[in-house]
Amino acid sequence: MTLANGRPYLAIPGPSVMPDRVLAAMHRAAPNIYEGKLPEMVETLWPDLRALAGTTQNVALYIANGHGVWEAANMNLFARGDRALVLATGRFGIAWAESVQALGVAVDVLDFGKSNPVDFDRVEAALRADAGYKAVLCTHVDTASTVKTDVTRLRAVMDAVGHSALLAVDAIASFGCDEFHMDASGVDVLVAASQKGLMVPPGIGFVWFSEKARNRCRKSDLRTPYWDWTPRADAAEFWQYWAGTAPTHHLFGLRESLDMLAEETLPAVWNRHAVLARAVWAAFDAWGAGNPDIALNVADAANRGHSVTAARFGAPHATRLREWTEHKAGVTLGIGLGMAAPTDPAYHGFLRVAHMGHVNAHMTLGALAVMEAGMVSLGIPHGAGALAAAARVVGAAA
Ligand SMILES: *Cc1c(COP(=O)(O)O)cnc(C)c1O
């Protein structure tokens, strides 16, 4: 028997749920890319994209996923012989480091493991020991571990040391979900992608960059004409924004998603994600009270992102539960990325629940209820009261 027929819910940390409004905005005939509606509409995107990032500075768009904008940032930031410091709090920090290294840049990685926040004392020591880093790179929220980094504090540490490095932040998992202020936090380069908090299909990548970064990186000799952020940020002709044909339909989808975020207002968007995250955490805490194998991956709530939650579930129960929720109830949960190799039996003890983008209380509470139904059906031991605890979080906030 399955109860999965009905609207499926993809609760993985990207691609996220696409609003019908976004899909409807994309459903149109191919537009003229030389004049008319599309180029006129695109001029309205820039102020909104700056506001969303909390910056008055530069923004460049790419037809790319997250890996693409990592590379865009890398190539503009670095010249041959440069050195970078990467702070890794999970698989995505490591992967960004690998993508920088692959370009021939020397990279030192401070690896804080799979569950821990950045240790700022270690960062300070690394910066004091070496004034040669051109940039410090980190994830705002590492989607694998769901560890959040206090970027404002990181900038304060860099300033206290008097280090001149640029600060580059991957906010792909958190953009439009967790509070972020690029300029106020002293961030020089910020990357995001369309398929997470922005609720648009994968295909647009964003790089915001400060004037300081622009000036400091004029001699970056890794960049090729296609990836150069300068003409994209300062296009004299429409095609230069994209170095060719625009991602026409994605742009109409993006316009709609920015309208939706503006209608809700950014503080309300951030608050919605915070409340839904707390509801998920409350449920896991209650389940874990009856089964020590069940636990949130990040111990301190202050270090958790608000768009996705990673948890331990005890192998093989995480995989069994994911399969149950997808096939029996129409909810697809995230795999435990980077926590163990897929060939390792331990791999089946990790999962993630996304609460990212176009999600509301009934979706998150529904996903939690489905998870509990799966635990009942599969005989996975769990503490009582999780759904009531999640409902109390939502009820108290709304
Ligand atoms: C999703 C994600 C990426 C990778 O994005 P892709 O679109 O899969 O290439 C990188 N960093 C973070 C923090 C992410 O959440």
The ligand as a MOL file (V3000), in Angstrom:
LIG
                    3D

  0  0  0     0  0            999 V3000
M  V30 BEGIN CTAB
M  V30 COUNTS 15 15 0 0 0
M  V30 BEGIN ATOM
M  V30 1 C 24.2650 23.3510 -3.2420 0
M  V30 2 C 25.5320 23.9440 -2.7720 0
M  V30 3 C 26.6860 23.9630 -3.5640 0
M  V30 4 C 26.7580 23.3190 -4.8990 0
M  V30 5 O 25.8050 23.7650 -5.7790 0
M  V30 6 P 25.5440 22.9480 -7.1270 0
M  V30 7 O 24.4690 23.7400 -7.7570 0
M  V30 8 O 25.1410 21.5670 -6.7280 0
M  V30 9 O 26.7970 22.9450 -7.9130 0
M  V30 10 C 27.8020 24.5790 -3.0640 0
M  V30 11 N 27.8330 25.1200 -1.8500 0
M  V30 12 C 26.7630 25.0910 -1.0360 0
M  V30 13 C 26.8590 25.6970 0.3210 0
M  V30 14 C 25.5800 24.5080 -1.4820 0
M  V30 15 O 24.5020 24.4890 -0.6820 0
M  V30 END ATOM
M  V30 BEGIN BOND
M  V30 1 1 1 2
M  V30 2 1 2 3
M  V30 3 2 2 14
M  V30 4 1 3 4
M  V30 5 2 3 10
M  V30 6 1 4 5
M  V30 7 1 5 6
M  V30 8 2 6 7
M  V30 9 1 6 8
M  V30 10 1 6 9
M  V30 11 1 10 11
M  V30 12 2 11 12
M  V30 13 1 12 13
M  V30 14 1 12 14
M  V30 15 1 14 15
M  V30 END BOND
M  V30 END CTAB
M  END
